[in-house]
Every structure is written in C-alpha cells, then in structure tokens.
Amino acid sequence: MKKTLLGILIASSLMVSGQKKIDVSAELEKIQFQYKYLLKKHSDISKIPHSLHTDGTYRSLPSDWWCSGFFGASLWYLYEYSQQPYWKAAAHKWTMAVEREQYNTTTHDLGFMVYYPFGHGYRLTGDTTYRRILLQGAKSLLTRFDARRNVIKSWDEFKGYSFPVIIDNMMNLDYLTWAARESKNNSFYSAAAAHADQTIKHHFREDFSSYHVVCYAPDGSVEAKKTHQGAADESAWARGQAWALYGFTMMYRETRDKRYLQQAVKIADFLINHPALPADKIPYWDYNAPAIPAEERDVSAAAIMASALLELKEYVPANASLMYHNWAEEILVSLCSPVYRNKGTEQGGFLLKHSVGHKPGRIEVDVPLIYADYYFIEALLRYQKSGKL
C-alpha cells in the first residue's frame, strides 16, 4: 500500500472513531446504482464480474471459477431488500449462469458457486427448480468427502501433497446441512460435522489462529500444515481467520453443537485482541505481514468478519453480544468511509476498494473483489435487522 494511502487510513481511523451509526438504506440505494452499472457492463453471462485488471478493465471469469456465485447471490440480496422485479430478474439470470456447476465434482467451492445464488433464490422465491439444482450440487460436493480422513478434499494436489484441506472449506458446510434437511439424507450432515470436527482438531494453533492448508495422509494423519496465501506457514492470513470465524459461527447455527460456538468465540477473541489490528479495524492482509504498517489492508476479510460477528452476537451472553455488535458496527463505519468505499462508477461499479486475494502469488493485490462486496451487503442487511442491544 502506498504511503499516501497509509496516511489517509490513519487520518480516517481517527475521523470515524466517534461515529456510531451507518445509514443502511442510503448505502443500499448507492449499491443498487453501482450494481445496475455493473449489469450494464456485463451482458454476457459467460463472463461473470469478479475484479479489475491493473489497467482498470474488468476481470470477468467463467462459471467454474470459485467466485462465480457471488454476483448472483448479491443480486438476490438486493431483491430481498428492495422487492423490485428488476433485481429478481437480474438475480435469476446470473444465478442460472452457474447452473452447470451443479455437476462439478472437481471443486470444494460449490457452497460459494451453487448454494449462495441458488440457495438465496430458493429461500426468497420457493422455486423448486432451484431446489433440484441445489440437491444435485450437494451430491457433487459430497463426492469430495473422504471417510478415512473425515474431511472434504479441497484441491486435487498441493506442492506434492495429494489431499490438501483449506480453512475456506468451512464455508461449504451449511450447504451440506441444508441438503440433509431437504433430502432427509443424514450423510450430508455427517460429512459436514466430521469435517468441522477435524478442522478443530488439526487447523488451529494454541492461540486459535488457523493454518490455511492442512495436508492429510491416506490413514488420516497430518503430513503438513501450510499457509499458502499468507505471509508464512506460521502466520495468520487475514481472510483465512475470517473464514474460520464465519464457518464455525454458521456451524453452531446449523447444529447447535456448543463446541462450534466455543470455537467461534475463541477465534473472535483472537481477532479482536490482536495487536496488529489497526484502529479502524480493517486488517492487514496477514496479521503477521512483515512490513506492517506499510502493508495492504484486506477489506474482504473485514467484511466477512463483520458479517460473522453480527451473527455470532445472537448466540452469546449480553455483554459479549454488545461487544460483537459494536465491533461489527465499527468495521462497517470504516468500510462505508471514502477510504474503502467506491463512489458511483468508480472502479467499474464494484463497492469496496483494497482487497487482497493472493499476495504471495501476486494475484489480486489491492483491488476490488466480488466476494468482498457480497459480504459487505450481507453485513449491512444483518446490521439493519439486528438493531442496538
């Protein structure tokens, strides 16, 4: 991150520290304008909005990209808020753009790709076409569960290891618990719970930070623990920590197993109390990045964390609930500030500046990202519904 931006960030954190509220309705009106612009720029459903190239042109990707479902899912949130037929039609169009991924057995990301858009569509409309596609997608996801290792395989290979599992995989588990309820097939639920249990057992350090990748041997033992997209194997990659917080909060909602709630609370405590978290509560891309404070921030991690905290607050005692609410609120105040929030058609209509996808790989560094937008919209809607305690 440039030094000039760093100075702006410091000034902004001081400026927003006294603010308490976010005008969600005003933000969502702005978002609708920006996403109408994105829709005008994307008529071909084979090219799904994802980010920007360094020259400012769109980086749009096909449906087999792991982020392909976020755009349609975001449009469903706009329909849920506005109840306008325009958004329903747009959401349906971009949801069906990923229909073929229901048969994709080569990825663990079907929660993002299929469950997010089709799940919101089914929830909001009751259209049984969406349900049929969802159940097929869940069957495809279940093929990646290995009963010997009790986890869902993430990538097919990673640096010579044949069975890598990433912390991101926690985000797919509510897809399986949903499928268990809808199909009355408990194998979906069993796989989700087994995966969560193994993740608690192997992915976390004593301070409740998480590794990115755990590599399993055929007998279920752990061969290696890595942090592929972070600063180092033993570092706390920011988005990975946010995935963990969100995933275990969600698993408590789905199962009411208190072990998952306890895990989520411990992860939240690690993040909230981390000495490297800036005053404006937008984390650096890695909590242990070597050049802090001259490191990029990651608004995607912040948006995921805010949304997760606004759910976690519903499951904890009053004092903790108020604390999580206030933290999420402060994150959203920062995200809504000019430092992080795009205006109008700035950056092609994407909502948030300054996400980091994969800095060690020099991929998507300090750019807008579609999934940051999705969790920002979700957090705004959760904040609007939650109210003050």
C-alpha positions as CSV (number, residue, x, y, z in Angstrom):
1,M,0.0,0.0,0.0
2,K,1.3,3.4,-0.9
3,K,2.5,5.7,1.9
4,T,0.0,8.4,0.8
5,L,-2.9,5.9,1.3
6,L,-1.4,4.8,4.6
7,G,-1.6,8.4,5.8
8,I,-5.2,8.7,4.7
9,L,-6.0,5.5,6.5
10,I,-4.6,6.8,9.8
11,A,-6.5,10.1,9.4
12,S,-9.6,8.2,8.5
13,S,-9.4,5.9,11.6
14,L,-9.2,9.0,13.8
15,M,-12.1,10.6,11.9
16,V,-14.5,7.7,12.1
17,S,-13.7,6.8,15.7
18,G,-16.6,8.9,17.1
19,Q,-19.2,7.7,14.6
20,K,-21.8,5.2,15.8
21,K,-24.3,4.6,13.0
22,I,-24.5,3.5,9.4
23,D,-27.4,4.7,7.2
24,V,-28.0,1.2,5.7
25,S,-30.9,2.4,3.5
26,A,-28.7,5.1,2.0
27,E,-25.8,2.6,1.4
28,L,-28.1,0.1,-0.3
29,E,-29.5,2.8,-2.6
30,K,-25.9,3.6,-3.6
31,I,-25.2,-0.1,-4.1
32,Q,-28.2,-0.5,-6.4
33,F,-27.0,2.3,-8.6
34,Q,-23.5,0.7,-8.7
35,Y,-24.8,-2.8,-9.5
36,K,-27.0,-1.5,-12.2
37,Y,-23.9,-0.1,-13.8
38,L,-22.1,-3.5,-13.4
39,L,-25.1,-5.2,-15.0
40,K,-25.0,-2.8,-18.0
41,K,-21.3,-3.6,-18.4
42,H,-21.9,-7.3,-18.3
43,S,-24.5,-8.7,-20.7
44,D,-22.7,-11.9,-21.5
45,I,-23.4,-14.4,-18.7
46,S,-20.3,-16.5,-19.6
47,K,-18.2,-13.6,-18.2
48,I,-19.1,-13.2,-14.5
49,P,-17.9,-10.0,-12.8
50,H,-15.0,-10.7,-10.4
51,S,-12.5,-7.9,-10.2
52,L,-10.4,-5.4,-12.2
53,H,-7.2,-5.9,-14.1
54,T,-4.3,-3.5,-13.4
55,D,-5.3,-1.4,-16.4
56,G,-8.8,-0.9,-15.0
57,T,-10.6,-3.3,-17.3
58,Y,-12.9,-5.9,-15.9
59,R,-11.6,-9.3,-14.8
60,S,-14.6,-11.4,-15.6
61,L,-14.4,-15.2,-15.3
62,P,-16.4,-18.3,-16.3
63,S,-18.8,-20.2,-14.1
64,D,-16.2,-22.8,-13.0
65,W,-14.2,-20.1,-11.2
66,W,-14.7,-20.4,-7.4
67,C,-16.2,-17.0,-7.1
68,S,-18.8,-17.4,-9.8
69,G,-21.9,-17.5,-7.5
70,F,-21.2,-14.3,-5.5
71,F,-22.6,-11.9,-8.1
72,G,-25.9,-13.7,-8.5
73,A,-26.1,-14.1,-4.7
74,S,-25.5,-10.3,-4.2
75,L,-28.3,-9.6,-6.6
76,W,-30.7,-11.8,-4.6
77,Y,-29.8,-9.7,-1.5
78,L,-30.7,-6.6,-3.4
79,Y,-34.0,-8.2,-4.4
80,E,-34.7,-9.2,-0.8
81,Y,-34.1,-5.6,0.3
82,S,-36.0,-3.8,-2.5
83,Q,-38.6,-6.4,-3.6
84,Q,-38.2,-4.9,-7.0
85,P,-38.8,-7.2,-10.0
86,Y,-35.7,-5.8,-11.7
87,W,-33.5,-7.3,-9.2
88,K,-35.3,-10.6,-9.1
89,A,-34.9,-10.9,-12.9
90,A,-31.2,-10.0,-12.8
91,A,-30.6,-12.4,-9.9
92,H,-32.3,-15.3,-11.8
93,K,-30.3,-14.6,-14.9
94,W,-26.9,-14.6,-13.1
95,T,-27.9,-17.5,-10.9
96,M,-28.7,-19.6,-13.9
97,A,-25.3,-18.6,-15.4
98,V,-23.7,-21.1,-13.0
99,E,-26.3,-23.9,-13.4
100,R,-23.9,-26.3,-14.9
101,E,-21.7,-26.2,-11.9
102,Q,-24.2,-28.4,-10.1
103,Y,-22.4,-31.4,-11.7
104,N,-18.9,-30.1,-10.9
105,T,-17.0,-32.7,-8.7
106,T,-13.6,-31.1,-9.2
107,T,-14.0,-28.4,-6.5
108,H,-15.0,-28.0,-2.9
109,D,-16.3,-24.4,-3.6
110,L,-19.8,-25.4,-4.5
111,G,-21.1,-23.6,-1.5
112,F,-20.0,-20.3,-2.9
113,M,-20.7,-21.3,-6.5
114,V,-24.1,-23.0,-6.2
115,Y,-25.5,-22.7,-2.7
116,Y,-25.1,-19.0,-2.4
117,P,-27.1,-18.0,-5.6
118,F,-29.5,-20.9,-5.8
119,G,-29.9,-21.0,-2.1
120,H,-30.9,-17.4,-1.8
121,G,-33.1,-17.8,-4.9
122,Y,-34.9,-20.8,-3.3
123,R,-35.2,-19.1,0.0
124,L,-36.8,-16.0,-1.5
125,T,-39.0,-17.5,-4.2
126,G,-39.6,-21.1,-3.4
127,D,-38.9,-22.0,-7.0
128,T,-38.4,-25.8,-7.0
129,T,-36.1,-25.6,-10.0
130,Y,-33.6,-24.0,-7.7
131,R,-34.1,-26.8,-5.2
132,R,-33.5,-29.5,-7.7
133,I,-30.2,-27.9,-8.8
134,L,-29.2,-27.4,-5.2
135,L,-29.6,-31.0,-4.3
136,Q,-27.6,-32.1,-7.3
137,G,-24.8,-29.7,-6.4
138,A,-24.8,-31.0,-2.8
139,K,-24.4,-34.6,-4.2
140,S,-21.4,-33.4,-6.2
141,L,-19.9,-31.7,-3.2
142,L,-20.3,-34.9,-1.1
143,T,-18.2,-36.9,-3.6
144,R,-15.2,-35.0,-2.2
145,F,-15.7,-36.2,1.3
146,D,-13.3,-39.0,2.3
147,A,-14.5,-41.2,5.1
148,R,-11.0,-42.3,6.1
149,R,-9.8,-38.8,6.7
150,N,-13.2,-37.5,7.7
151,V,-12.7,-34.3,5.6
152,I,-13.8,-32.8,2.3
153,K,-10.9,-32.6,-0.1
154,S,-10.2,-29.0,-1.2
155,W,-7.6,-29.1,-4.0
156,D,-6.6,-32.2,-6.0
157,E,-2.9,-31.6,-5.3
158,F,-0.8,-29.1,-3.4
159,K,3.0,-29.0,-3.6
160,G,3.3,-32.8,-3.8
161,Y,0.6,-33.5,-1.2
162,S,-2.4,-35.4,-2.5
163,F,-5.1,-34.5,0.0
164,P,-5.0,-30.8,1.0
165,V,-7.8,-29.2,3.0
166,I,-8.1,-25.4,3.3
167,I,-9.8,-23.4,6.1
168,D,-12.0,-21.9,3.3
169,N,-13.8,-25.3,3.2
170,M,-15.7,-24.5,6.4
171,M,-17.8,-22.1,4.2
172,N,-19.4,-25.0,2.3
173,L,-20.7,-26.9,5.3
174,D,-24.1,-25.2,5.6
175,Y,-24.8,-26.4,2.0
176,L,-24.5,-29.9,3.3
177,T,-26.6,-29.4,6.4
178,W,-29.3,-27.7,4.2
179,A,-29.2,-30.8,1.9
180,A,-29.6,-33.1,4.8
181,R,-32.7,-31.3,5.9
182,E,-34.2,-31.1,2.4
183,S,-33.4,-34.7,1.3
184,K,-33.7,-36.4,4.7
185,N,-30.3,-38.0,3.9
186,N,-28.1,-37.8,7.0
187,S,-24.9,-38.5,5.1
188,F,-24.7,-34.8,4.2
189,Y,-25.0,-33.7,7.8
190,S,-22.5,-36.4,9.0
191,A,-19.9,-35.2,6.4
192,A,-20.3,-31.6,7.5
193,A,-19.9,-32.3,11.2
194,A,-17.0,-34.7,10.6
195,H,-15.2,-32.0,8.6
196,A,-15.8,-29.3,11.2
197,D,-14.5,-31.7,14.0
198,Q,-11.3,-32.5,12.1
199,T,-10.8,-28.8,11.4
200,I,-11.0,-28.0,15.1
201,K,-8.5,-30.8,15.7
202,H,-5.9,-30.0,13.1
203,H,-6.2,-26.5,11.7
204,F,-5.7,-24.3,14.8
205,R,-2.8,-23.2,16.8
206,E,-2.8,-22.7,20.6
207,D,-3.8,-19.0,20.2
208,F,-6.8,-20.1,17.9
209,S,-5.3,-18.7,14.7
210,S,-5.6,-21.0,11.8
211,Y,-3.4,-22.5,9.2
212,H,-4.5,-22.1,5.6
213,V,-3.8,-25.7,4.4
214,V,-3.6,-29.0,6.2
215,C,-2.4,-32.0,4.2
216,Y,-3.7,-35.4,5.1
217,A,-2.1,-38.8,4.6
218,P,-4.3,-41.8,3.5
219,D,-4.6,-43.0,7.1
220,G,-5.9,-39.7,8.2
221,S,-2.7,-38.4,9.8
222,V,-1.4,-35.0,9.1
223,E,1.5,-34.7,6.7
224,A,2.0,-30.9,6.7
225,K,0.5,-27.6,7.8
226,K,0.9,-24.6,5.5
227,T,-0.3,-21.1,4.9
228,H,-0.3,-20.8,1.1
229,Q,-1.9,-17.4,0.7
230,G,-0.4,-15.8,3.8
231,A,3.0,-14.3,4.7
232,A,4.4,-17.5,6.1
233,D,3.3,-21.0,7.2
234,E,3.0,-19.9,10.8
235,S,1.4,-16.5,10.1
236,A,-2.3,-15.6,10.5
237,W,-3.6,-15.0,7.0
238,A,-6.4,-12.5,7.5
239,R,-9.1,-13.9,5.2
240,G,-8.4,-17.4,6.5
241,Q,-9.1,-16.3,10.0
242,A,-12.4,-14.6,8.8
243,W,-13.4,-17.8,7.0
244,A,-12.8,-19.7,10.3
245,L,-14.9,-17.3,12.4
246,Y,-17.8,-17.3,9.9
247,G,-17.6,-21.0,9.4
248,F,-17.8,-22.1,13.0
249,T,-20.5,-19.5,13.8
250,M,-22.5,-20.9,10.9
251,M,-22.0,-24.5,12.1
252,Y,-23.3,-23.6,15.5
253,R,-26.4,-22.2,13.9
254,E,-26.8,-25.4,11.8
255,T,-26.1,-27.9,14.6
256,R,-26.4,-26.1,18.0
257,D,-23.3,-28.0,19.0
258,K,-21.7,-25.8,21.7
259,R,-18.2,-26.9,20.6
260,Y,-18.6,-24.9,17.4
261,L,-19.8,-21.9,19.3
262,Q,-16.9,-22.1,21.7
263,Q,-14.5,-22.3,18.7
264,A,-16.1,-19.3,17.1
265,V,-15.8,-17.2,20.3
266,K,-12.2,-18.2,20.7
267,I,-11.4,-17.2,17.1
268,A,-13.3,-13.9,17.6
269,D,-11.2,-13.2,20.7
270,F,-8.0,-13.8,18.8
271,L,-9.0,-11.4,16.1
272,I,-10.4,-8.7,18.4
273,N,-7.4,-8.7,20.7
274,H,-4.7,-8.9,18.0
275,P,-2.1,-6.2,18.5
276,A,-1.7,-5.8,14.7
277,L,-5.3,-5.0,14.1
278,P,-5.4,-1.3,13.1
279,A,-7.6,1.3,14.9
280,D,-10.1,1.3,12.1
281,K,-10.5,-2.4,12.4
282,I,-9.7,-3.2,8.7
283,P,-7.0,-5.9,9.0
284,Y,-3.8,-6.1,7.0
285,W,-3.9,-8.9,4.5
286,D,-1.9,-11.0,7.1
287,Y,-1.8,-10.3,10.8
288,N,1.9,-11.2,10.7
289,A,2.8,-9.5,7.4
290,P,6.5,-8.4,7.7
291,A,6.2,-4.8,6.7
292,I,3.3,-3.7,8.9
293,P,2.1,-0.9,8.8
294,A,3.3,-0.5,5.2
295,E,1.2,-3.5,4.1
296,E,-2.0,-3.7,2.2
297,R,-5.3,-3.9,4.0
298,D,-7.9,-6.6,3.1
299,V,-11.5,-5.3,3.1
300,S,-12.7,-8.8,2.1
301,A,-11.5,-10.2,5.5
302,A,-13.1,-7.2,7.3
303,A,-16.5,-7.7,5.6
304,I,-16.5,-11.4,6.3
305,M,-15.6,-10.7,9.9
306,A,-18.3,-8.0,10.3
307,S,-21.0,-10.3,8.9
308,A,-19.9,-13.2,11.1
309,L,-19.8,-11.1,14.3
310,L,-23.4,-9.9,13.6
311,E,-24.5,-13.5,13.6
312,L,-22.3,-14.6,16.5
313,K,-23.8,-11.8,18.7
314,E,-27.1,-13.7,18.5
315,Y,-25.7,-16.8,20.3
316,V,-23.7,-15.3,23.2
317,P,-24.5,-13.6,26.6
318,A,-25.5,-9.9,26.6
319,N,-22.1,-8.4,27.3
320,A,-20.3,-10.4,24.6
321,S,-23.2,-9.7,22.2
322,L,-22.9,-6.0,22.7
323,M,-19.2,-6.1,22.1
324,Y,-19.5,-8.1,18.9
325,H,-22.2,-5.7,17.7
326,N,-20.1,-2.7,18.3
327,W,-17.1,-4.2,16.6
328,A,-19.1,-5.1,13.6
329,E,-20.5,-1.6,13.6
330,E,-17.1,0.0,13.7
331,I,-15.9,-2.2,10.8
332,L,-18.9,-1.2,8.8
333,V,-18.4,2.5,9.6
334,S,-14.8,2.2,8.2
335,L,-16.0,0.2,5.1
336,C,-18.5,2.9,4.4
337,S,-15.9,5.7,4.6
338,P,-14.3,7.2,1.5
339,V,-11.1,5.3,2.2
340,Y,-12.6,2.0,1.4
341,R,-15.9,2.7,-0.3
342,N,-16.1,3.4,-4.0
343,K,-18.4,6.2,-5.3
344,G,-20.7,5.9,-8.2
345,T,-19.0,4.1,-11.2
346,E,-15.5,4.3,-9.6
347,Q,-13.6,1.1,-10.1
348,G,-16.3,-0.2,-12.5
349,G,-19.2,-0.3,-10.1
350,F,-17.6,-2.5,-7.5
351,L,-18.4,-1.4,-4.0
352,L,-15.2,-1.7,-2.0
353,K,-11.5,-0.8,-2.6
354,H,-8.5,-2.5,-1.2
355,S,-9.0,-6.3,-1.1
356,V,-6.1,-8.8,-1.4
357,G,-6.7,-12.1,-3.0
358,H,-3.3,-13.8,-3.0
359,K,-0.3,-11.6,-2.3
360,P,2.4,-14.2,-2.4
361,G,1.2,-15.2,-5.8
362,R,0.9,-11.6,-6.9
363,I,-2.7,-12.1,-7.8
364,E,-5.4,-9.6,-7.0
365,V,-3.4,-7.3,-4.7
366,D,-5.2,-4.1,-3.6
367,V,-8.2,-4.4,-6.0
368,P,-12.0,-4.7,-5.6
369,L,-13.2,-8.3,-5.3
370,I,-16.8,-9.5,-5.8
371,Y,-16.8,-11.6,-2.6
372,A,-15.8,-8.5,-0.6
373,D,-18.9,-6.8,-2.0
374,Y,-21.1,-9.8,-1.2
375,Y,-20.2,-10.0,2.5
376,F,-20.4,-6.2,2.7
377,I,-24.0,-6.3,1.5
378,E,-24.8,-9.2,3.8
379,A,-23.3,-7.4,6.8
380,L,-25.3,-4.3,6.1
381,L,-28.5,-6.3,5.9
382,R,-27.7,-8.2,9.1
383,Y,-26.8,-4.9,10.8
384,Q,-30.1,-3.3,9.7
385,K,-32.0,-6.3,11.2
386,S,-30.0,-6.6,14.4
387,G,-30.6,-3.1,15.9
388,K,-29.0,-1.9,19.1
389,L,-28.9,-4.1,22.2
